[in-house]
Amino acid sequence: MLFAFSYPGELLLRIIENIRPLYHREEKEYLLPIFEEVYEEAKKVNPELKNIKMCISDQMHINAYAIGRHTVAVTKGAMETLDEEELKGFIGHEIGHIVNKDTMAHLFLYVGSSLFSLAILITRLFIIAADIVCSIMGGIISGIRSPLWFAVVKLFHLSVILWKIIFEFLLIALTFFINFLSSIESRENEYRADEYSSSIGFGHELIDALYLLEKTMLSGESTIAEKLQATHPNLAKRIANLESILNDGKPVR
């Protein structure tokens, strides 16, 4: 956990997320002035913001990221598709995630899920080992021709099989429940980050970016399960929420 929140841990997260620093002149001359304008407005509201770095991801879809405590990035696709004003709205949104501690919560969830996966692996290995032991003991006992011990081993073997079934069922239910709750929180975080970008003066710019993003995203009707576990709200709802805040001063979410 300490490593995850350290500077080397954040560098590792950048590698995992395929995020790199700005290398050549075109990237620096185009993105840095845009980022610095948004960053300065954010520091007026949140003076505690320090050492946030602008990075880029070599992906061609339109997206932006905030990771750890000091990293904001846009994709190559966002840089090529969005204009300067729309990028400001996107960057303000990502700084909002850092201000709202959403990235810290994501780190906790990432580390926690890794530990949870390790616990699942250990439990499954224990069940496999118990199953193998029962099979071996059953063969030994059947050779001794002891009905009592054979019955004991069979009963234990059945209990292992039953525990395996119960464990897998509970795992499916628990995983769905955790994903469901984290998806609700993630969608709420997106609204809050939108509102933060608007609060530092980039609401209209973000709306324009979301309108463009909505036009470029073509997808079929989502299933109920997909809607329940979606990490981002519907784009139309995000736009409507921002428009309501800018027009009436009140969110509609």
NORNORLIN-V419080 format. One record per residue. SS is DSSP state (alpha for helix, beta for strand, coil for the rest). PHI is phi in degrees with one decimal (NA if undefined). Layout:
# NORNORLIN-V419080
ss=SS phi=PHI
ss=SS phi=PHI
This chain:
# NORNORLIN-V419080
ss=coil phi=NA
ss=coil phi=-61.8
ss=coil phi=-64.7
ss=coil phi=-61.1
ss=coil phi=-95.3
ss=coil phi=-87.9
ss=alpha phi=-64.0
ss=alpha phi=-59.9
ss=alpha phi=-64.5
ss=alpha phi=-68.7
ss=alpha phi=-61.8
ss=alpha phi=-64.8
ss=alpha phi=-62.2
ss=alpha phi=-61.1
ss=alpha phi=-65.5
ss=alpha phi=-60.5
ss=coil phi=-87.4
ss=coil phi=59.9
ss=beta phi=-113.7
ss=beta phi=-133.2
ss=beta phi=-67.4
ss=coil phi=-75.3
ss=coil phi=-95.9
ss=coil phi=-95.1
ss=alpha phi=-61.7
ss=alpha phi=-59.9
ss=alpha phi=-63.0
ss=alpha phi=-67.5
ss=alpha phi=-69.0
ss=alpha phi=-87.6
ss=alpha phi=-84.6
ss=alpha phi=-62.6
ss=alpha phi=-61.9
ss=alpha phi=-62.4
ss=alpha phi=-62.4
ss=alpha phi=-62.6
ss=alpha phi=-62.9
ss=alpha phi=-68.2
ss=alpha phi=-60.8
ss=alpha phi=-63.9
ss=alpha phi=-66.0
ss=alpha phi=-66.2
ss=alpha phi=-69.6
ss=alpha phi=-65.1
ss=alpha phi=-87.9
ss=coil phi=-128.7
ss=coil phi=-62.0
ss=coil phi=-72.7
ss=coil phi=-67.2
ss=coil phi=-140.0
ss=coil phi=58.8
ss=coil phi=-79.2
ss=beta phi=-110.1
ss=beta phi=-89.7
ss=beta phi=-129.3
ss=beta phi=-141.8
ss=beta phi=-118.6
ss=coil phi=-81.4
ss=coil phi=-122.2
ss=coil phi=-96.3
ss=coil phi=-82.5
ss=coil phi=-86.2
ss=coil phi=-163.5
ss=beta phi=-148.0
ss=beta phi=-138.8
ss=beta phi=-130.9
ss=beta phi=-133.1
ss=coil phi=59.9
ss=coil phi=-116.3
ss=coil phi=-138.5
ss=beta phi=-126.8
ss=beta phi=-124.5
ss=beta phi=-141.6
ss=beta phi=-121.3
ss=beta phi=-80.9
ss=alpha phi=-59.8
ss=alpha phi=-63.6
ss=alpha phi=-66.8
ss=alpha phi=-61.5
ss=alpha phi=-79.8
ss=alpha phi=-98.6
ss=coil phi=-82.9
ss=coil phi=-83.2
ss=alpha phi=-60.5
ss=alpha phi=-67.2
ss=alpha phi=-65.1
ss=alpha phi=-64.2
ss=alpha phi=-61.0
ss=alpha phi=-63.0
ss=alpha phi=-62.3
ss=alpha phi=-66.1
ss=alpha phi=-59.7
ss=alpha phi=-61.3
ss=alpha phi=-70.1
ss=alpha phi=-62.5
ss=alpha phi=-59.4
ss=alpha phi=-62.1
ss=alpha phi=-68.7
ss=alpha phi=-60.5
ss=coil phi=-80.9
ss=coil phi=66.3
ss=alpha phi=-66.3
ss=alpha phi=-67.8
ss=alpha phi=-66.6
ss=alpha phi=-62.2
ss=alpha phi=-63.8
ss=alpha phi=-63.8
ss=alpha phi=-57.9
ss=alpha phi=-65.7
ss=alpha phi=-64.2
ss=alpha phi=-67.0
ss=alpha phi=-62.8
ss=alpha phi=-67.4
ss=alpha phi=-65.8
ss=alpha phi=-65.9
ss=alpha phi=-64.0
ss=alpha phi=-63.6
ss=alpha phi=-64.6
ss=alpha phi=-63.7
ss=alpha phi=-63.4
ss=alpha phi=-60.5
ss=alpha phi=-62.5
ss=alpha phi=-62.8
ss=alpha phi=-65.1
ss=alpha phi=-63.7
ss=alpha phi=-64.0
ss=alpha phi=-64.7
ss=alpha phi=-61.7
ss=alpha phi=-63.3
ss=alpha phi=-64.2
ss=alpha phi=-63.3
ss=alpha phi=-64.8
ss=alpha phi=-61.0
ss=alpha phi=-62.7
ss=alpha phi=-63.6
ss=alpha phi=-65.5
ss=alpha phi=-64.6
ss=alpha phi=-62.2
ss=alpha phi=-65.2
ss=alpha phi=-66.1
ss=alpha phi=-64.3
ss=alpha phi=-64.5
ss=alpha phi=-71.5
ss=alpha phi=-76.4
ss=coil phi=60.1
ss=coil phi=-112.2
ss=alpha phi=-58.2
ss=alpha phi=-64.4
ss=alpha phi=-67.0
ss=alpha phi=-62.7
ss=alpha phi=-66.3
ss=alpha phi=-63.8
ss=alpha phi=-63.1
ss=alpha phi=-62.5
ss=alpha phi=-64.5
ss=alpha phi=-64.8
ss=alpha phi=-63.9
ss=alpha phi=-64.6
ss=alpha phi=-66.2
ss=alpha phi=-64.7
ss=alpha phi=-62.2
ss=alpha phi=-63.3
ss=alpha phi=-63.6
ss=alpha phi=-62.6
ss=alpha phi=-64.4
ss=alpha phi=-62.5
ss=alpha phi=-60.8
ss=alpha phi=-66.3
ss=alpha phi=-65.6
ss=alpha phi=-63.0
ss=alpha phi=-63.9
ss=alpha phi=-61.5
ss=alpha phi=-64.9
ss=alpha phi=-66.0
ss=alpha phi=-61.9
ss=alpha phi=-63.1
ss=alpha phi=-64.4
ss=alpha phi=-64.2
ss=alpha phi=-62.5
ss=alpha phi=-63.4
ss=alpha phi=-67.4
ss=alpha phi=-66.9
ss=alpha phi=-68.4
ss=alpha phi=-60.9
ss=alpha phi=-64.6
ss=alpha phi=-63.4
ss=alpha phi=-64.5
ss=alpha phi=-64.4
ss=alpha phi=-61.8
ss=alpha phi=-64.3
ss=alpha phi=-60.8
ss=alpha phi=-65.5
ss=alpha phi=-66.9
ss=alpha phi=-57.4
ss=alpha phi=-66.3
ss=alpha phi=-66.7
ss=alpha phi=-57.6
ss=alpha phi=-66.7
ss=alpha phi=-68.2
ss=alpha phi=-99.4
ss=alpha phi=102.1
ss=alpha phi=-125.8
ss=alpha phi=-67.3
ss=alpha phi=-63.6
ss=alpha phi=-63.6
ss=alpha phi=-68.0
ss=alpha phi=-59.3
ss=alpha phi=-59.9
ss=alpha phi=-65.6
ss=alpha phi=-69.4
ss=alpha phi=-61.0
ss=alpha phi=-64.8
ss=alpha phi=-62.8
ss=alpha phi=-63.0
ss=alpha phi=-70.0
ss=alpha phi=-88.0
ss=coil phi=-98.2
ss=coil phi=-111.1
ss=coil phi=-147.4
ss=coil phi=-78.1
ss=coil phi=-65.8
ss=coil phi=-76.3
ss=coil phi=-75.3
ss=alpha phi=-61.3
ss=alpha phi=-61.8
ss=alpha phi=-66.5
ss=alpha phi=-66.4
ss=alpha phi=-65.3
ss=coil phi=-105.8
ss=coil phi=-68.5
ss=coil phi=-86.5
ss=coil phi=-122.9
ss=coil phi=-67.7
ss=coil phi=-57.9
ss=alpha phi=-60.0
ss=alpha phi=-62.3
ss=alpha phi=-68.7
ss=alpha phi=-64.7
ss=alpha phi=-63.7
ss=alpha phi=-61.3
ss=alpha phi=-63.9
ss=alpha phi=-66.7
ss=alpha phi=-62.4
ss=alpha phi=-64.8
ss=alpha phi=-64.7
ss=alpha phi=-72.1
ss=alpha phi=-87.0
ss=alpha phi=-115.7
ss=coil phi=79.0
ss=coil phi=-130.3
ss=coil phi=-75.4
ss=coil phi=-114.6
ss=coil phi=-77.3
